Amino acid sequence: MINCTTNINSFFDCVIQDNCLLPSHISMYVSLFQLWRINEFRTPFRICRKELMKLSKIKSFATYHKCIRELHHAGYINYCPNYNSYKGSLIEIRDLGNNKVLEIQSVQEQNCFSEMKNIFSIPKFNEVELYFNEKDLPSFEANEFYSFYESRQWKRSDKKLMKNWRAAARNWIYKTEGSLCGMKASSI
């Protein structure tokens, strides 16, 4: 059993030492800690993205996903996403009382979040579908986007590996909406 008071104090000790933690990370961690307390310190516990965003005062989906992923990679939490909004994702607050474990992970895994930004990982279809659904687009549009880039091995038009699939998705959505507007104008 994790000593909760020690754990939150250890987190704030880490905040002082870890230059990669931004106010959004701190806000999210404190909000997760509050939800953990509400769930009577059960491990793991389920979260609702909408509730966590409201509690942590994070307005952007991108910031939310970035912060929760970076807290996970830095070793502050264990995050197991669930794409079913009725179930919610699983979170486990890591025991920060053992700072040696955190320091080792900090050096090996984290290397100051900036390195993670340069590594492209192929998204799962569920991630793409969730992104398109958040933009109020149907799942078949996400399927077309995913199939198109899967066939191109996630390379851009200049044959280089893409750096950010969300940027490609935004362009895809913009072009799709533009072509729909053009079709509506020509039919009038």
Rosetta silent file (secondary structure, phi, psi, omega in degrees, C-alpha in Angstrom):
SEQUENCE: MINCTTNINSFFDCVIQDNCLLPSHISMYVSLFQLWRINEFRTPFRICRKELMKLSKIKSFATYHKCIRELHHAGYINYCPNYNSYKGSLIEIRDLGNNKVLEIQSVQEQNCFSEMKNIFSIPKFNEVELYFNEKDLPSFEANEFYSFYESRQWKRSDKKLMKNWRAAARNWIYKTEGSLCGMKASSI
SCORE:     score description
SCORE:     0.000 S_00000001
   1 L     0.000  132.701 -179.194    0.000    0.000    0.000 S_00000001
   2 L   -81.012  133.737  173.043    1.340    3.401   -0.991 S_00000001
   3 L   -76.424  112.382 -170.965    1.549    6.028    1.725 S_00000001
   4 H   -65.942  -40.612 -179.982   -0.535    8.777    0.080 S_00000001
   5 H   -65.639  -43.617  178.468    0.905   11.724    1.985 S_00000001
   6 H   -63.386  -38.308 -176.881    4.452   10.598    1.266 S_00000001
   7 H   -65.034  -45.427 -179.149    3.551   10.030   -2.367 S_00000001
   8 H   -69.607  -36.071  175.852    2.212   13.542   -3.021 S_00000001
   9 H   -64.825  -40.414  178.221    5.169   15.053   -1.133 S_00000001
  10 H   -64.281  -37.357  178.280    7.544   12.933   -3.225 S_00000001
  11 H   -61.769  -45.102 -179.387    5.824   14.144   -6.383 S_00000001
  12 H   -68.530  -29.137  170.998    6.409   17.775   -5.429 S_00000001
  13 H   -63.201  -40.587  178.548   10.047   16.937   -4.649 S_00000001
  14 H   -66.457  -35.909  179.310   10.248   15.529   -8.193 S_00000001
  15 H   -59.115  -40.493 -179.455    8.633   18.690   -9.573 S_00000001
  16 H   -65.215  -38.142 -175.672   11.500   20.728   -8.161 S_00000001
  17 H   -85.869  -29.745 -171.973   14.117   18.445   -9.744 S_00000001
  18 L   -93.518  104.094 -178.575   12.407   17.624  -13.054 S_00000001
  19 L   -71.889  -11.698 -178.654   12.686   20.551  -15.482 S_00000001
  20 L   -82.263  -16.993 -179.090   10.470   18.761  -18.015 S_00000001
  21 L   -77.280  123.853  178.498    7.342   19.025  -15.861 S_00000001
  22 L  -101.251  168.762  177.590    5.136   21.914  -16.941 S_00000001
  23 H   -55.452  -33.707  178.834    2.160   23.390  -15.075 S_00000001
  24 H   -66.348  -36.603  176.562   -0.175   21.250  -17.190 S_00000001
  25 H   -65.074  -44.067 -178.462    1.630   18.074  -16.023 S_00000001
  26 H   -64.150  -45.349  178.841    1.411   19.191  -12.399 S_00000001
  27 H   -59.979  -42.648 -179.913   -2.268   20.071  -12.730 S_00000001
  28 H   -66.624  -43.418 -178.875   -3.031   16.711  -14.303 S_00000001
  29 H   -63.033  -44.755 -179.920   -1.110   14.746  -11.668 S_00000001
  30 H   -63.034  -38.819  177.736   -2.807   16.599   -8.793 S_00000001
  31 H   -66.089  -41.399  176.138   -6.193   15.994  -10.463 S_00000001
  32 H   -62.445  -40.742  178.133   -5.383   12.306  -10.886 S_00000001
  33 H   -61.686  -41.324  177.904   -4.367   12.175   -7.244 S_00000001
  34 H   -63.076  -43.815  178.243   -7.710   13.766   -6.290 S_00000001
  35 H   -65.076  -35.747  176.597   -9.632   11.221   -8.382 S_00000001
  36 H   -62.809  -42.541  177.572   -7.595    8.454   -6.775 S_00000001
  37 H   -62.956  -43.273  178.285   -8.608    9.770   -3.337 S_00000001
  38 H   -61.369  -34.165  177.956  -12.264    9.897   -4.419 S_00000001
  39 L   -85.437   19.899  175.959  -11.917    6.272   -5.527 S_00000001
  40 L    57.144   36.974  175.367  -10.708    5.421   -1.996 S_00000001
  41 L    59.154   29.543  174.302   -7.127    4.846   -3.183 S_00000001
  42 L   -71.839  144.350  179.483   -8.040    1.762   -5.224 S_00000001
  43 L  -130.818  126.979  -12.004   -5.359    0.706   -7.666 S_00000001
  44 L   -76.243  170.503  176.731   -5.920    0.836  -10.564 S_00000001
  45 E  -131.278  159.701 -176.867   -8.923    3.130  -10.913 S_00000001
  46 E   -95.544  145.108  177.739  -10.911    4.317  -13.923 S_00000001
  47 E  -125.273  156.969  173.451  -10.971    7.865  -15.228 S_00000001
  48 L  -112.408  124.441 -177.230  -13.180    9.772  -17.623 S_00000001
  49 H   -53.525  -45.637 -177.386  -11.281   12.075  -19.986 S_00000001
  50 H   -61.071  -43.127  179.811  -13.950   14.762  -19.836 S_00000001
  51 H   -66.942  -42.665 -179.507  -13.957   14.775  -16.028 S_00000001
  52 H   -67.602  -38.796  177.589  -10.148   14.823  -15.788 S_00000001
  53 H   -63.139  -41.582 -179.901   -9.874   17.660  -18.316 S_00000001
  54 H   -66.113  -44.080 -177.750  -12.396   19.709  -16.352 S_00000001
  55 H   -67.295  -38.493 -177.441  -10.711   19.014  -13.019 S_00000001
  56 H   -89.020   -1.014  178.958   -7.196   19.766  -14.297 S_00000001
  57 L    62.976   31.119  176.422   -8.368   22.851  -16.251 S_00000001
  58 L   -97.709  123.404 -174.972   -6.930   21.465  -19.493 S_00000001
  59 L   -96.011  -25.402 -172.746   -9.004   22.609  -22.471 S_00000001
  60 L   -97.682  134.188  175.440   -7.169   20.995  -25.389 S_00000001
  61 H   -61.057  -40.316 -178.195   -7.431   17.302  -26.342 S_00000001
  62 H   -63.425  -43.991  179.054   -3.868   17.446  -27.631 S_00000001
  63 H   -64.781  -42.000  178.231   -2.531   18.846  -24.344 S_00000001
  64 H   -57.477  -52.907 -177.114   -4.502   16.259  -22.376 S_00000001
  65 H   -65.455  -37.856  178.566   -3.134   13.332  -24.397 S_00000001
  66 H   -63.538  -48.000 -177.303    0.392   14.757  -24.383 S_00000001
  67 H   -64.600  -45.850 -176.540    0.431   15.273  -20.607 S_00000001
  68 H   -67.823  -36.601  178.044   -1.016   11.907  -19.673 S_00000001
  69 H   -67.393  -42.209 -178.849    1.330   10.095  -22.065 S_00000001
  70 H   -70.256  -36.154  175.066    4.375   11.995  -20.767 S_00000001
  71 H   -63.612  -37.510  177.658    3.444   11.378  -17.109 S_00000001
  72 H   -66.145  -49.665 -177.950    3.206    7.684  -17.979 S_00000001
  73 H   -65.566  -29.238  179.390    6.544    7.589  -19.833 S_00000001
  74 H   -80.173  -10.754  176.103    8.267    9.513  -17.023 S_00000001
  75 L    92.828   10.782  178.962    7.092    6.900  -14.508 S_00000001
  76 L   -79.974  -32.556  179.284    4.729    9.002  -12.400 S_00000001
  77 E  -138.281  162.611  165.822    1.647    6.978  -13.397 S_00000001
  78 E  -106.365  126.465 -175.117    0.712    3.800  -15.225 S_00000001
  79 E  -122.382  122.133  177.349   -1.791    4.631  -17.951 S_00000001
  80 E  -121.010   97.348 -175.288   -3.783    2.002  -19.802 S_00000001
  81 L   -67.590  147.399  174.785   -6.038    3.761  -22.339 S_00000001
  82 L  -130.196  126.608 -174.770   -9.461    2.396  -23.157 S_00000001
  83 L   -87.461    4.375  174.400  -11.205    3.678  -26.257 S_00000001
  84 L   -94.446  110.017 -174.594  -14.648    2.806  -24.900 S_00000001
  85 L   -66.442  -18.354  179.088  -15.874    6.031  -23.310 S_00000001
  86 L   -78.679  -24.038  179.579  -18.371    4.127  -21.151 S_00000001
  87 L   -92.116  -43.305 -177.354  -15.608    2.165  -19.403 S_00000001
  88 L    87.196  160.065 -179.822  -12.877    4.796  -19.075 S_00000001
  89 E   -84.619  157.022  178.793   -9.116    4.373  -19.003 S_00000001
  90 E   -96.767  137.650  178.513   -7.212    2.755  -16.148 S_00000001
  91 E  -129.112  140.041  171.891   -4.748    4.753  -14.071 S_00000001
  92 E  -129.074  125.068  176.131   -2.359    3.637  -11.388 S_00000001
  93 E   -79.138  123.329 -177.757   -0.499    6.194   -9.302 S_00000001
  94 L   -76.998  148.894  177.170    3.090    4.957   -8.998 S_00000001
  95 L   -73.800  110.296 -178.226    4.811    4.784   -5.622 S_00000001
  96 L   -94.308    2.967  178.998    7.203    7.723   -5.708 S_00000001
  97 L   -63.241  -29.057  178.663    8.586    7.022   -2.255 S_00000001
  98 L   -94.867   85.658 -175.459   11.401    5.075   -3.896 S_00000001
  99 H   -64.794  -23.679  179.839   13.110    7.949   -5.739 S_00000001
 100 H   -63.937  -40.342  177.700   15.896    5.699   -7.033 S_00000001
 101 H   -60.858  -45.283 -178.771   13.421    3.866   -9.256 S_00000001
 102 H   -65.158  -39.945  179.762   12.128    7.179  -10.577 S_00000001
 103 H   -64.032  -41.848  179.090   15.649    8.536  -11.177 S_00000001
 104 H   -63.084  -46.015  178.884   16.636    5.462  -13.194 S_00000001
 105 H   -64.508  -36.598 -179.128   13.468    5.689  -15.295 S_00000001
 106 H   -61.096  -42.174 -178.968   13.988    9.411  -15.668 S_00000001
 107 H   -73.693  -45.335 -173.729   17.414    8.874  -17.203 S_00000001
 108 H   -77.242  -51.499 -172.002   16.549    5.819  -19.319 S_00000001
 109 H   -89.162  -42.076 -168.199   12.984    6.430  -20.528 S_00000001
 110 H   -79.228  -58.419 -176.784   12.353   10.123  -20.256 S_00000001
 111 L    42.844   47.194  177.951   15.490   11.921  -21.415 S_00000001
 112 L    52.835   94.722 -173.802   13.480   15.127  -21.174 S_00000001
 113 L   -11.619  -21.258 -175.712   10.303   14.651  -23.218 S_00000001
 114 H   -61.437  -35.176  179.524   11.873   16.375  -26.227 S_00000001
 115 H   -66.565  -32.173 -179.824   13.359   13.137  -27.562 S_00000001
 116 H   -64.710  -28.760 -177.512    9.923   11.510  -27.556 S_00000001
 117 H   -67.850  -27.068 -176.826    8.663   14.170  -29.948 S_00000001
 118 L   -84.652  -10.248 -176.857   11.122   13.078  -32.642 S_00000001
 119 L   -97.814  122.580  177.636   10.067    9.429  -32.609 S_00000001
 120 L   -95.065  131.005  173.442    7.126    8.527  -34.833 S_00000001
 121 L  -121.526  136.511 -178.581    5.084    5.523  -33.880 S_00000001
 122 L   -64.208  126.983 -178.003    2.388    4.140  -36.139 S_00000001
 123 L   -73.617  156.718  172.135   -0.973    4.812  -34.508 S_00000001
 124 L   -81.793  153.731 -179.070   -3.496    2.108  -33.791 S_00000001
 125 H   -58.008  -36.966 -179.532   -6.742    2.360  -35.723 S_00000001
 126 H   -59.839  -37.402  178.294   -8.592    3.002  -32.446 S_00000001
 127 H   -64.426  -44.755 -179.610   -6.487    6.120  -31.835 S_00000001
 128 H   -65.001  -44.254 -179.726   -7.239    7.451  -35.317 S_00000001
 129 H   -61.855  -42.628  177.839  -10.923    6.636  -34.998 S_00000001
 130 H   -61.441  -42.785  179.496  -11.081    8.386  -31.618 S_00000001
 131 H   -60.827  -45.892 -179.829   -9.356   11.452  -33.089 S_00000001
 132 H   -66.893  -38.403  178.635  -11.833   11.621  -35.994 S_00000001
 133 H   -65.910  -35.630  176.569  -14.801   11.087  -33.653 S_00000001
 134 H   -64.896  -26.027  177.649  -13.577   13.955  -31.446 S_00000001
 135 L   -91.746   12.556  179.269  -13.685   16.117  -34.592 S_00000001
 136 L    60.757   39.777  176.258  -17.298   14.952  -35.190 S_00000001
 137 L  -114.718  148.412 -177.148  -16.387   12.878  -38.228 S_00000001
 138 L   -71.028  161.693 -177.773  -17.675    9.374  -38.915 S_00000001
 139 H   -65.130  -29.771 -179.385  -15.590    6.249  -38.438 S_00000001
 140 H   -65.813  -30.075  177.263  -15.525    5.467  -42.161 S_00000001
 141 H   -67.945  -40.099  176.059  -13.554    8.683  -42.730 S_00000001
 142 H   -63.846  -38.723  179.087  -11.008    7.531  -40.130 S_00000001
 143 H   -64.314  -41.305  178.121  -10.882    4.160  -41.897 S_00000001
 144 H   -63.792  -45.056  178.427  -10.162    5.830  -45.260 S_00000001
 145 H   -60.114  -49.302 -176.953   -7.393    7.958  -43.715 S_00000001
 146 H   -62.753  -44.687 -179.481   -5.859    4.975  -41.916 S_00000001
 147 H   -64.262  -40.749 -179.940   -6.005    2.723  -44.990 S_00000001
 148 H   -60.280  -51.528 -177.011   -4.497    5.403  -47.226 S_00000001
 149 H   -75.511  -27.156  175.037   -1.483    6.024  -45.005 S_00000001
 150 H   -64.483  -40.590  179.157   -1.104    2.348  -44.106 S_00000001
 151 H   -67.908  -25.552  178.848   -0.753    1.591  -47.832 S_00000001
 152 L   -94.316    7.375 -179.321    1.922    4.314  -48.074 S_00000001
 153 L    58.133   36.489  176.543    3.732    2.903  -45.017 S_00000001
 154 L    57.572   40.539  176.359    3.033    6.153  -43.151 S_00000001
 155 E  -108.392  149.878  178.437    5.167    8.221  -45.505 S_00000001
 156 L   -77.864 -179.657 -179.690    4.426   11.740  -46.663 S_00000001
 157 L   -65.722  -24.000  177.633    4.143   12.765  -50.317 S_00000001
 158 L   -88.551   14.842  175.535    7.903   13.466  -50.354 S_00000001
 159 L    69.938   10.254  175.666    8.524    9.794  -49.388 S_00000001
 160 L   -93.402  148.011  177.945    9.834   10.705  -45.908 S_00000001
 161 E   -62.477  132.496 -178.084    8.410    9.044  -42.823 S_00000001
 162 L   -67.574  154.756 -179.507    5.808   11.334  -41.275 S_00000001
 163 L   -98.344  -29.000 -173.909    6.545   12.908  -37.925 S_00000001
 164 L  -147.439  107.884 -177.510    3.012   13.482  -36.675 S_00000001
 165 H   -68.444  -25.781  179.377   -0.026   11.542  -37.902 S_00000001
 166 H   -66.496  -35.769  176.898   -2.393   14.045  -36.227 S_00000001
 167 H   -64.880  -42.416  177.076   -1.079   16.817  -38.485 S_00000001
 168 H   -63.268  -37.619  179.046   -1.728   14.587  -41.513 S_00000001
 169 H   -66.493  -39.963  177.517   -5.226   13.879  -40.155 S_00000001
 170 H   -61.348  -43.249  177.076   -5.926   17.614  -39.771 S_00000001
 171 H   -62.916  -42.344  178.921   -4.902   18.154  -43.403 S_00000001
 172 H   -58.914  -47.276 -179.062   -7.047   15.198  -44.463 S_00000001
 173 H   -63.772  -43.367  179.726  -10.056   16.625  -42.601 S_00000001
 174 H   -60.641  -45.542  179.671   -9.475   20.100  -44.035 S_00000001
 175 H   -67.084  -38.510  179.150   -9.308   18.750  -47.601 S_00000001
 176 H   -64.418  -45.864  179.705  -12.348   16.535  -47.043 S_00000001
 177 H   -65.968  -35.240  177.145  -14.410   19.420  -45.693 S_00000001
 178 H   -64.803  -41.302 -179.762  -13.209   21.616  -48.584 S_00000001
 179 H   -70.655  -33.696  176.814  -14.295   19.069  -51.169 S_00000001
 180 H   -66.406  -39.640  177.481  -17.685   18.684  -49.456 S_00000001
 181 H   -63.910  -40.038  178.368  -18.185   22.476  -49.567 S_00000001
 182 H   -64.570  -39.164  178.943  -17.279   22.480  -53.263 S_00000001
 183 H   -67.700  -38.831  179.204  -19.795   19.703  -54.001 S_00000001
 184 H   -65.812  -40.554 -178.898  -22.547   21.587  -52.144 S_00000001
 185 H   -66.787  -38.399 -178.981  -21.804   24.820  -54.043 S_00000001
 186 H   -73.323  -25.324 -179.300  -21.847   23.087  -57.443 S_00000001
 187 H   -82.567  -11.787 -178.727  -25.179   21.375  -56.709 S_00000001
 188 L   -83.645    0.000    0.000  -26.901   24.701  -55.925 S_00000001
